[in-house]
């Protein structure tokens, strides 16, 4: 069977008439009719019922049309991949991350990226809960998650570890604090229920269930700012707390509270040259920061 037959069957089924199929294919309707007669005569089957209203697929025609649809989709995907692989790194790349990660981790590397690739237009999407960002909205997502969906692809950067931090001024006001035996005697800055991607919830539930002095926040940035000002103690990612001059680490990384950091790529755009270049650039730079992410940078 000539593969070109499927192209005609697809156009006839979509168009519904010889004239409309001709418009889709860029040929005269008499050419479409001649090719349809040729297909049906050669294979000894009838693909369409012909009537005054146009053309209706027969059961055999429906089978051929489904095959034509699959082939059409495969050809479109192949075209996108070939264009993406062959094109220069030009155009828009959408990167999703939390505000905190942009501020504390990737802003310097983004500055280097746009200098090295000035024709790439980087669009940075931020949200307090990056897990709620639809993966279709971004080409790349810097995502804290221990079990990424099996349908997603990406590179694991490391494990985000968290520890307890307090400002020097808070520590001076509370010189006798005992975080190992009586942590709930301190004033704590905690995430509220809407802030789902933090991994420290189990530690809070185990050690702070009797804490009476609490400030709730719906953003890691707010928790960080309040801890830095001396308002209370906070469990913060080590990459954030260790890099803050006003904060002092008061504990080792909290056992069992790590969460993996992944740079995920959208499977629909991962073959585009500009997306692959940005992913490779960020993965390389983030790998160098893995000791800081994992709390070994002190």
TAHUNOR-V405738 format. One record per residue. N is the residue number from 1. PSI is psi as a letter, one per 20 degrees, with the letter a starting at -180 (999 if undefined). OMEGA is omega in radians with two decimals (none if undefined). D_CENTER is the distance of its C-alpha to the mean C-alpha in whole Angstrom. Layout:
n: [N N]
psi: [PSI PSI]
omega: [OMEGA OMEGA]
d_center: [D_CENTER D_CENTER]
This chain:
n: [1 2 3 4 5 6 7 8 9 10 11 12 13 14 15 16 17 18 19 20 21 22 23 24 25 26 27 28 29 30 31 32 33 34 35 36 37 38 39 40 41 42 43 44 45 46 47 48 49 50 51 52 53 54 55 56 57 58 59 60 61 62 63 64 65 66 67 68 69 70 71 72 73 74 75 76 77 78 79 80 81 82 83 84 85 86 87 88 89 90 91 92 93 94 95 96 97 98 99 100 101 102 103 104 105 106 107 108 109 110 111 112 113 114 115 116 117 118 119 120 121 122 123 124 125 126 127 128 129 130 131 132 133 134 135 136 137 138 139 140 141 142 143 144 145 146 147 148 149 150 151 152 153 154 155 156 157 158 159 160 161 162 163 164 165 166 167 168 169 170 171 172 173 174 175 176 177 178 179 180 181 182 183 184 185 186 187 188 189 190 191 192 193 194 195 196 197 198 199 200 201 202 203 204 205 206 207 208 209 210 211 212 213 214 215 216 217 218 219 220 221 222 223 224 225 226 227 228 229 230 231 232 233 234 235 236 237 238 239 240 241 242 243 244 245 246 247 248 249 250 251 252 253 254 255 256 257 258 259 260 261 262 263 264 265 266 267 268 269 270 271 272 273 274 275 276 277 278 279 280 281 282 283 284 285 286 287 288 289 290 291 292 293 294 295 296 297 298]
psi: [p p h h g h g g g g h g h g g i r g g h h g g g i k r q h h g g g g h g g g g h g h i k r o h q p p a h i c p p p r h g h g g h g h h h g g h g g h h g g g g g g g g h h i q q m p a p p p p p r q g g h g g i g i g h h g g h g h h h m i i p o p o o p q q h n i h i p p h i h q h q p o p o p h n q q h i q q a p p g a p o q q r p q q q h h g h h h m h k q n h g h l h j i r p q o q q a h i m i i q j j h h g g h g i k h j p h o p p q q k p h g g g g g g g h i j h a q q o q p h h g g h j o h i q p p j r r p p p j j q p q p q o q q p h h j i i p g h g h g g g h g h g g h h h h j h h g h j j j j 999]
omega: [3.10 -3.14 -3.12 3.09 -3.12 3.11 3.12 3.12 3.13 -3.13 3.12 -3.14 3.13 -3.09 3.12 3.09 3.11 -3.09 -3.12 3.07 3.08 3.10 3.14 -3.06 -3.12 3.12 3.12 -3.10 3.10 3.07 3.12 3.14 -3.13 -3.13 3.12 3.11 -3.13 -3.13 -3.06 3.13 -3.09 -3.08 3.12 3.12 3.08 -3.10 -3.06 2.89 -3.10 3.13 -3.09 -3.09 -3.14 -3.05 3.09 3.14 2.96 3.07 3.08 3.13 3.11 3.09 3.14 3.14 3.11 3.08 3.12 3.10 3.13 -3.14 3.12 3.10 3.12 -3.14 3.10 3.10 3.12 3.13 3.13 -3.13 -3.13 3.12 -3.14 -3.11 -3.03 -3.00 3.06 3.14 -3.12 3.04 -3.01 2.98 -3.10 -3.12 3.12 3.10 3.05 3.06 -3.08 3.14 3.08 -3.08 -2.97 -3.06 -2.85 -3.11 3.11 -3.13 3.05 3.09 3.11 -3.12 -3.08 3.04 -3.10 -3.12 -3.03 -3.13 3.05 3.09 -3.08 3.07 -3.07 3.13 -3.13 3.12 3.10 3.13 -3.06 3.12 -3.14 3.05 3.09 -3.12 3.12 -3.12 -3.02 3.01 3.14 3.13 3.02 -2.84 3.01 -3.10 -3.13 -3.12 3.10 3.14 -3.11 -3.11 -3.11 3.12 3.13 3.13 3.07 -3.10 -3.09 3.13 3.09 3.08 3.13 3.10 3.13 -3.13 3.05 3.10 3.13 -3.12 3.07 -3.13 3.11 3.11 -3.08 -3.04 -3.06 -3.09 -3.13 -3.06 -3.12 -3.05 -3.09 -3.12 -3.07 3.08 -3.11 3.04 -3.03 3.04 -2.99 3.03 3.07 -3.02 -3.10 -3.02 -2.85 -2.98 3.04 -3.04 -3.00 -3.07 -3.12 3.13 3.11 -3.07 -3.11 -2.95 -3.02 -3.09 3.14 -3.13 -3.12 -3.12 -3.02 2.94 3.14 3.13 3.07 3.11 3.10 3.09 3.13 3.09 -3.14 -3.11 -3.13 3.09 -3.13 -3.13 3.14 -3.11 -3.11 3.10 3.13 2.95 -3.05 3.01 -3.08 3.13 -3.14 -3.09 -3.10 -3.12 -3.09 -3.04 -3.06 -3.06 3.11 3.09 -3.04 -3.13 2.93 3.05 -3.08 -3.04 3.08 -3.08 3.13 3.06 -3.10 3.06 -3.11 2.90 -3.06 -3.14 3.11 -3.07 -3.12 -3.09 -3.02 3.14 3.13 -3.06 -3.07 3.12 3.14 -3.13 3.14 3.14 3.14 3.14 -3.10 3.13 3.13 -3.13 -3.13 3.12 3.12 -3.13 -3.05 3.08 3.11 3.12 -3.06 3.03 3.13 -3.03 -3.12 none]
d_center: [42 41 37 38 40 36 35 39 38 34 36 39 37 35 37 40 43 44 44 40 40 42 40 36 38 40 43 46 46 49 47 45 48 49 46 46 49 49 46 48 51 50 48 50 48 47 43 44 47 48 50 51 47 45 44 43 41 43 41 42 40 37 37 37 34 32 32 32 29 27 28 27 24 24 26 23 20 23 23 20 19 23 22 19 21 24 23 23 20 20 18 15 12 9 8 6 8 12 15 16 14 15 18 19 17 15 18 20 18 17 21 21 19 20 24 23 21 23 22 18 17 15 13 12 10 12 12 14 12 8 8 10 8 7 5 8 8 6 6 5 3 7 7 10 11 14 14 10 11 13 12 8 9 9 11 13 14 17 17 17 21 23 26 29 30 32 34 37 39 38 39 42 43 42 44 45 41 41 37 38 40 40 36 37 40 37 36 32 29 26 23 24 23 20 18 17 14 17 19 22 23 26 28 28 30 32 33 33 34 37 36 38 37 33 31 28 25 22 20 20 21 24 25 25 27 29 30 30 33 35 34 33 32 28 26 23 21 23 21 22 25 27 26 28 31 33 31 33 31 33 32 30 27 27 27 25 22 20 16 14 12 9 7 5 6 6 10 11 11 11 15 15 17 16 12 14 16 13 11 15 16 14 14 18 18 16 18 21 20 20 23 22 19 21 24 27 27 30]
